[in-house]
Every structure is written in structure tokens, then in C-alpha cells.
Amino acid sequence: MSKSITGVVVSTKIPLAVTIEIETKLRHPEYKKIITRSKKIRAHNEIKGIVEGDIVEIRPCRPISKTKHHQVVGKVN
């Protein structure tokens, strides 16, 4: 079973693709402060009605193009 990831849609400008920003929080090893790291992932999307700001769930898949290695499973909200 592959791991699913939840993130916020940042861009829908490319046909059949969305850009998703994933935020992870971790504790700094020395200063013990919470740090937010973010990563942008491009995912294949065939679901209609997904707009910027939606929270979606994605999962890894075979490489579809040079930058797309994930597929949108569905909306969380």
C-alpha cells in the first residue's frame, strides 16, 4: 500500500496537473523550536472542480511526465 499525502492546491494553470504545497513541522535539534518546512509537488489530476486553496489527497504513482510522479486521489473537504 502506498503512502498518501495531504496538501493544499497552489496552482491549477497546467492542464491535467495541479501544484500542491505540503507543509511538515519538525523540532529543531538544538534550539527545540518548531520549524515549518514546505515542498511543492506536481500531481496528475483528472478530477473536475479542484481549484486553488482546496485540500487534496495525493499518492505516488509511476512517472507520468518529467515532473509528475503523483496522482490526485480526491478532495479532503
N, C-alpha and C positions, 0 to 999 in steps of 0.2 A: 504494500500500500504506500503510495507516495504522499509526501507531506504537503498539506495545503497551507497557503499563506493568505493573510488578510491585509488589505491595504486600501488607500484612498486613490481614486482616479484623478490624475493631474491633467491629462491631455487626451483628447479624442480626435485629433486632427488627421491622423493617418487612417485610411480605410481598412477595416478588418483588424485594427490594432488599437490598444489603449496603453497609455503610460501610467504606471501605478507607483506611488511612493510608499515605501514600507519603512516604518519607524521602529527601532528597537531601543530599549532603555537598558543601560548597564551601569554598574557601580564602578567608579574609578578605583583602581587598586591601591593607590597611595593616599588620595585625598578623600575617599569614601563618599564622593558626591555623585548623584545620579546624572548620567550623561545620555543625551538623546542622539542616536546615530540614524541617518536616513539613507535609503538606497532607492534608486529608480529602476524599475523593471518594465520592459515592454512585453505585453502579452497579447496573444491572438484572441480576438473577440468576434463571435458570430451572434451574440445576443443583442437584440434591438432594445433601445431605450436606456442604455447606460450613458450617463452624462458626467461631466466633471463634478467632483465632490461626492460621488457615490462611493460607498464602501463595498468592495467586491472581494470574492474569494478566488484565488488562482491556484493552479497546481502545475508542477513541472511536466513537460511532455518532450517528445522528440523535437529536434531543431526544425522549425518551420521556415525560418529565414536566418540571415546573419545575426540579427539581434533578438529574434523571438524564440524563446525556449520555454515559455509558459502558456497556459491556456486558461481563459476565464471560465470558472465553474458556474457562478451566479452572483446575484446581489445578496448582501447580508441584510440590508434594510428593506 
